[in-house]
Amino acid sequence: MAVSKSSSSLPSHCFNGDIRPSLVPSGATPQKWTILEETSDISKPRQTILNGQSFKDEFSMEYEQKLKDVRELLKSEELENQIESLMLVDAIQRLGVDYHFQEEIEAVLQRHYMEATTSFDGYSYYCLHDLSLFFRLLREHGFFIHADIFNKFKGKDGVFEGKLKEDIRGLMELYEAAQLVTEGEDILDEAAKFSSQIVSNRIKHPYHKSIARFTAKKYIRDFQHINGWGKTLKELAKMDISMAQTWACLCDAFLVEAKWFASRHLPTSNEYLENGKVSSGVHVVLVHLFFLLGINKRTRGAVQVDDISELISSVAAILRLWDDFGSAKDEQQDGNDGSYIECYVKENPGSTIEIAREHVVDIISSEWKRLNKECLHLNQNSASSSFTKASLNLARMVPLMYSYDDDQQLPVLEEFINSTLFDDNFLVHRP
């Protein structure tokens, strides 16, 4: 018997109302380093105020819609055949977005398992690729499928048939399935050896023994389903990866600063600024904002996230330099504040703090010129104007946040808050 049906050999437990069998059958054997706390919940729409207009985050809506589309696909019976539903589950897992659809995936695999165990020929018509995919996915999720289902591909001599050597796609999937071997399953060891002798691709990083994110980019490049659910799934995966990459860059920048601090190394002013642009967190905010506002969709792909790199760099430089320009004294450590100004003075003998501050003012002025140029360029496509306005507003807020006085207070920010929220002259008095 290929699939165990006995309740004694397959102990079960409840999983959202379904019976989920056990995998194992019975009897089987700088010196100023400020860490910014960033929070992001891109799964929930929020209201954004921009230029006096309130609107739903378009990215959040698009993101939720794609999640809904994939979820409905998993629940529907409109896929061309049973194998396509397994291919959909496999694609979701390989693209690293399966954490969104755990319950739906379990339901799909439960349905396949029940059909295989209650139907005499539940999978007898499967080709090598389809049967291997069926076996791997169900075993990965705890459904015990006997390895002897692969005996159908052996000849009378007890070895895998030679004609299988022409089925490269099937052999690749067979090799992946064989990675779920347990003790005593010689047929899976034979399958791995047989397929690996013919197919060298994937052997170094078989899916079951690899992290999905590690192989997702290659899978996206090779993804064949360019229409229907494949297109939706591919776009969703790209969104997920873009978000993750911005956080990775931010963490890398923090680590660079931590190494400088631990080794008491004072970088050059240029090294400090280039890393400081990233550790400011501006790129995380603006890349998220780019997707939240749906700029790629609104511009019909004319404006890509790569097109805003110069704009991000300028805003980040303005923030980092203003932060250093008005650094609070309580941030100094051992007489050093680890700021751009200190790096510049140490790098240029004979320079003074005042000269360095004048230099910072010049750089900020230059960065504003670059920012204006980038905004003009992006505004050639009117659909991106909301993003450029938001970016400009971020740069405009920087002096308010970092203009310290001699008492290390922020009088400009205080004045702004008071005039915005508490100025009686602007209150509307109703009769």
N, C-alpha and C positions, 0 to 999 in steps of 0.2 A: 504494500500500500504506500502511495507516495505522500499523501497528506494525512496526518494523524487525526482521527475523529473521536477517539476514545476520551471520555471525560477524565478518566484516571491518568491517562498519559499527557493530558493537556490541562493542568490546573488553571482555572479562570478567575478573574476578578472583574468587578464592575468598572466600567470606564464611560462615564456620561451615558449610562443606560445601555451601552453595548457590551458584548462579551469580548474581552481581549485575552487571547491565549498567551501562555508563558512561552518564552523562547526555548527553554530547555525541557525536553520531554522527560517523563518519569524514567528513572534508571539510567539516564545518560550521565555519563561522567563530566652774576654782577654784584655788588654788595647791596644794591637796592633791588630786591627781587620781590615783586608784588605778584602773587598768584591771583589771577582773576577767576572768580567763580562764575561759570557760564551755565545756564540752564536752557534746555531746549526740549519742547514737546511738540514735535511736528505732526503728531497724530491727531491733535485737537485744534479745530479752527479757533482763531481768536480774532478780536477786533483790532484793527490797526488804524491809528490816526495819522494821516499824512496830508499835509497841505489843506487842512480843514475838512477833509472828506473821510468818512468812515466806511470801510469796506471789508468784506471777508477776505482772508488770505487766499489768493488764488492758488498758490502752490498747495496749501493745506487741503483745499477743496479737490484739486486734481489728484493729489496723493490719496486722499480718502476714496475718491471715485475709482482709482485703479485698484485699490485694495478691495473695494466692493465688487468690481468686475471680476477679479480673480476668484474671490470668495463665491460668487454666484456660479462661475464656471465649475468650481469644484463640487458644488451642490447640484448642478444641473445634469440632465441626462442627454444633453444636446451634442456632446462630443461624438465624433464619427464612430468610434468603437471603444471597447473597454481598454484596449491598449493605449489609446490616446489619453485616457484619464491617468494611466500610470506614467505616461510620458510627461504629462503636465505636472504631476507630483515630483517627478525626477528633476524637471527643469526648475521648479520652485526651490527645491533643496540645493541644487547646484549653484543657483544664483544667490544663495544665502539669505533668502527672504522667507523661509519656511516658518520662522517664529511667529509670523502674522497669522498663520493658517493651521495651527496644530490640530484643532478639533475637526476641521474640514478634511484634513489629510487622513486623520484616524478613521473618519467615517468612510472615505473612499477605499482605504485598504481593508477595513472591516467587511465592506461589501464584496470586495474581490475574494477575501478569504472564505466568506460564507458560501459564495458561489462555487469556489474550488472544492470545498469540503462536502457540498450537498449534491453536486452534479457529477455524474459518472465521467464525463469527458470535459470537466471544467476548464482544463488548459491543454488538452491533448492536441489541439490544433495550433498551438503556439509554435512559432519558429524559434531558432536558437536565441536571437536577440530578445524577443518578447518574453520567452520563458525565463531567461536570465534576469531580465529587468523585474519581472513578477517576483521571482525568488528573492532577489536582493532587497527590494523595497519592503516586502513583507517581513523578511528576517530582521531588517534594520529596525522595524517598529515592533518587534516582539512576537510576531506570528511565526510559529515553528512550521516550516515547510521542509519535508524530507528531501535530502539531497538526491535520492534515487530517481527523482523526476527527470534527471539528465540522462538516465539510462537509454531513453528513446533515441539519443544521438550516437549510441554506440553500435558497432556492427556485431556480427556473430562471434567475432574473435575477442570481444570484450574491450576493444579500444575505440576511441572516438573516430568516426568515419572520416576518411580522407577528403571527401567533398566539402567538409566544413572549412577547409583551408581557404576556400574562395570567399567565404562569408566573413570579411574583415570586421564589419560592423557587429556581427553576432559574436565573434571571438573577443572583441574588445569588451562587450558587455558580459560575456562569460567570465573573463578574467576578473572583472569587478565583482561579479557574484561570488566567485571563489574566495574572495577575501573574507567572507563571513563563515569560513569553515570552522567546525568544532572538532574535538577529538573523535577519532574513529571514522571520519567521513573521507575515506580514501578517494572517492569519486571526485570530490572537490579539489583535492591535491592533484589528482590526475588532470582535472580541467584547467587548473592554474598552469601546470607545466605544459600541457598541450597548447594552450592559447598563447602563453608567453614566448614559446619558441617561434611563433609566427608573427605575433604583433608586439612591436617594441614600444609603441606609443602608449602612454598611460601607465606603463609598468613602474616608472619611477615614482609617480604620485597617483596611485589608485584612489578613486573617490572615497571609499569607505575609510581609508587610512589618512585622509587629508582634510584640512579645514576648508569649508566651503568658500570662505572669502579668499583663500589662497589661490584657488583654481577658478574663481568666478569670472575674472577678466578674460581668461582664455576661452571659457565657455561662452561668454557673451560674443566674442569675436567669431567663434565657430557656430553660433546659434543659427539654425536653419529655418526656424519658424518665424518668418518675417511678416506674416499676416495673422489676423485674428488674435487669439490669446497670446501667441508668441510675442507679438509686438508690444502688447500691454505689459507683459511680464518683463520684457527686456528694459522698457522705459522705467518701470518700478525699481528694478535692480540698479540701474544707473543712478537713480535718485538716491538710493540707500548708500551706494558707494561714495558719491560726491559728498554727502553729509559726513560720512566717517572720515574721509580724507582730510577735511578741514580741521577736525579735532586732533587727528594724528599730527598734523603740522604744528598745531598749537602746543601739544605735549612735547614734541621734539624741541621746540624753541625753549620751553621751560627747562628741559634737561640740559641744554647748552648753557643756560644761565646758571643752573645748579652746579655744573662742572666748573665754570669760571669762579663761582663763589667758593667752592670746596678747595680749589687749588690756589685761591687768592690771585688769580690771573686777571689782569686788567686788559681787556681787548682794545684793539684800535677803535677809533671813533666810527670808522666805516663798518667794521665787524659788528660793533655794538648796535648800530642803527639797523643794519640789514636783519639781524636776528630780532631786534626790538620791534620791528614792524610786525613780525609774526606773533611774538609774545604779547603784543598789545591786545590781541583777540579780535582786531578789526576784520581780518579776513574771514573768521568764523561768522561774525555777525552779518557781513555783507554777502557772503556766499549763501548763507541761509536766506537772507532777504531776497536775493536774486531768484531763488526758487519759490519762496513764499509769495512773491508778487507775480509769479508765473511769467517772467520776462521772456524766457525761451519760447513759450507757447504763444504769448501775445505778439511777438515779433516773427512768428512762423519760422523760427530757427535762425533768423538773420543775426541775432545777437546771442552768442554762446557764452558760457561762464568764463572761458579763456579770454574773451574780449574785454573783461573788466579787470584784468590783473593790474594794469597800470593805474587805474582809478583806485583800486584797493591799496596799492602801494603808497600812493600820495596821501590818502586819508590816514593810513596807518602811521606814516612818517609824521604827519601833523600832530596826531595824538601822542605818539611817543615823545616827540621833541617838546611839546607843550607840557607834558607830564614832567619831563626832566627840567624844563625851564622853570617850573614852579614847584620843584620838589620840596616837600615838607621836611623840616629839619629833623623831625622824629623818625624819618626813614633812614637817616645816616647811620652807618655802622662802622665803628672803629675809626671815625674821622673820614670815612669815604662814603660817598653816596652811590657809587656805581652808575652814575648818569653819563649821558653823552658829553655833558660839559666837562666832567672830570676826565673822561677818556681823551677829549680834545686837548685839554691843558697838559696832561702828561705826555701826549704824543707830540706836542709842539712846544719845545722849550722856549721860554721867554714870553709865552702867552699868559694872559691873566684871565681871571674869571669873567671880567667885563668883556674882554675881547671874545672869549668863547661864547658868551651870551649874545653878543652882536652877530656872531657867526650863525648861531642857532636861529636868530630872527631872519637872517638872509635865507637860510635853508627852508624855513617855513614859508617864506614869501615865494620861493621857487617852486615848492610843492603845491602851493595854491595855483600857480600859473599852470602847472602840469594838470592839476585837477580840473581847472576850467577848460583846458584843451580837450581832455578826455570826455567831459560832460558835453561839450559842443559836438564832438564826434558821435557819441552815443545818441544824442538828441536828434540826429538826422533821422532816426527811426522814432517817431513820436510815441510808439508803444513802450519805449524804455524810459520815458521821461519820469515816471513815478520812482524808478530806481535811482536815477541821477539826483532827483530832488531829495530823496531819503539820504543818499550819500553826502550831499552837500550839507544837509541839516546835521548829520553826524559830525562833520568837520566844524560846523558853526558852533556846536555845543561844547567843543573841546576847550576853548578859552574860559567858558563859564565854569567848567569842572576843575580846571587846574590853575586858576589865577589866585595864588596864595598871596596874602599880605604879610607884613612883618610879624604879625601875631599868629601866623600859620592858619588863618581863617580864609574863607572863600566869600568875600563880600559881594563879588559880582554875581555869583550863583545865588546868594541869599537875596540880593536885590531882584533878580529875575523871578525867583519863587514868590516873593512877596508881591511883586507887581502883577504876576500872573494869577495868583490865587487869592490875594487878600487886599488888593487895592480897591477901596470903596468907590473911587471915581469911575470904575468900570462895572460896578454892580448895576444890574437892571432892577429898578424899583417899580414894582407894579402898584397901581393905584388901589 
